[in-house]
Structures are given as structure tokens and as C-alpha cells.
């Protein structure tokens, strides 16, 4: 018989996994590099947070849970940094984002005009 | 000095939580290595308000729940866009977001908060404005509404 905490822990882990999968689907469905970063953002934030929260509930009040909390803190501070580094590198190399509802490349539009 | 002590306490906490061995010998190794790191950091000149921002701590409990709520909302929004049937409901946009923070640290916190929220990524910080890529017009307009900017400025100690 699983206690309520155990159930909550599994709910967190499974819903976190669902968000990781959604992030993966987003990587496949979205059209260009910059929009795909947003999909990776889902995996980085809610996906990993829920999985870590589920594991912390599973651990209870132990040293292991404290280490998981530390992991959460480091993820919180480093994942936006890596996303930003990727986006900035692509931008400075001159990769233009597709824009607007019609997903036009601004440079192509300039060429036609 | 205040910042050096804070850095030492933080390093010590990380060491103690990760070690799991609490004999006198091993713990004293931990103390010595933490002191060594604080000394090195002081020599590098990074032990100051920017490197060890303890002045943010009192206001952090106000900011964290708000940003967590925003991140969850943004996650649900972007998930809905990804899973939507048929044509993707996105309209990516590149724009400049103005900032009102006084310090570099404040602007870094704002830019990181933007990136942490799915749907918006900060691409470049130059002077007082941040180049942002948003996945849809509504997301961009929401950010330009400026609530996050105001809250980060308040976290930093400015604004109302």
C-alpha cells in the first residue's frame, strides 16, 4: 500500500517525464533554431523541476534530498546561461530567425524587394 | 569582509552537504579547502557585491515564487503551442526589451529570468536594452508589459 507522499512523488516524476517528451516533440515540430530553444526550455525547466521534486519527495528529509535541492539550484542558474550562450553564438554568426506568423526569413524578403 | 564570510559559509554548507564523512581529519580538510577558495577568490577580486550578492537575500523570497509561477505558466503556454493540431500557433519575433535596472548584476538577473521562462530567450545584452527572441507575439507583448522588469528592479533594491 503506497502512502500519499509516494503517490505524489510518482505523479511528479511522471508528469515531469511528460514535459520532457513534449520538449522533444517541440524540437521535432518547430521550424528553426531559435524556436527550438524554447522547446528545450520546457525540458530544462518544468521537466527537470518536476522530476527532481518527485525524487525529493521519494527521499524524504535526508542528505540525499538536500543534494537534490542543490542540483535544482545549479540547474536553475546554469540552464538559462547555456541557452543564452547558444542563442548568442548563433545570432552573432549571422543566423537569422524566421519571423512572423508566415515564418519569413527577413533577409530573403530584403533580397526580393 | 562581510562577503568573504558569507562565501566561506556557503562553501562550507555545500561541502558538508556533499561530503557525508564527518571525522575530525576529513572535516578539517574541508575547512582548509574552503578557506583556500575564499583566499583565491579574494585575490581574483571577485568577492564583492556582484560576486557574492548577499544584499539580494532578504528580497529573494518575494521574487522566487513569482518567477516560479511565471515559468510554470509559460511552460503550459509553449506546451500548448507545440501540441496544437494542424498549423503551429507560433509567430516568432525579435525585439528589444528596455531595462530599468541600475547595476550589471540586475540586468544579468533580468536577462536570465527572461531565458528561464520558455517562450522568451535573451540573445544579447547591450547597454540598457536586451535583444529578445519570443516564440509568439502575445508572449512578446506580455514581456514588454514590463512586470518582470519592475520586479527584478525591486529585487535589486531600486524602483518602488
Interface residues (C-beta under 8 A of the other chain):
Chain A: X19 X22 X25 X26 X29 X30 X31 X32 X34 X35 X37 X38 X39 X41 X42 X45 X46 X63 X66 X67 X70 X76 X77 X79 X80 X81 X83 X84 X87 X88 X91 X92 X97 X98 X99 X100 X101 X103
Chain B: X14 X17 X18 X20 X71 X72 X75 X78 X79 X82 X83 X88 X90 X91 X92 X93 X94 X111 X112 X113 X115 X116 X117 X118 X119 X120 X121 X122 X123 X124 X131 X133 X135
